[in-house]
């Protein structure tokens, strides 16, 4: 659901205007932590691709096989970023390097690590959430 599907390198993602935000990661397992995240707002990436008017959902695929989905409203929120930095340094591997999604309006499992691919759709594919017994929307 984009006019110009594209592949971006990490260097290309870093060429977009960055956003740094200090936010709390709320884990579904009961713990939380506060960190400073740096990355490109997903909305800026989408602006460069020209979202089609029928775009409603976004699916994220990781290198370790996980899939997550959010709606276009959360995807375009200013705090939803493709993070490549944490606490003033490059994002470490245990926290999702080279790039992870940060969806600050939802629980931590929506902020998928090791991001490999993003697909914009007009229909929700919540197979991943059903597989793990999770809700597709877990707003905080």
Secondary structure, 3 states (H helix, E strand, C coil): CECCCCCCCHHHHHHCCEEEEEEEEECCCCCEEEEEEEEEEHHHHHHHHCECCCCCEEEEEECCCCEEEEEHHHHHCCCCEEEEEECCEECCHHHCCCCEEECCCECHHHCCCCEEEEEEECCCCCHHHHHHCCCCCCEC
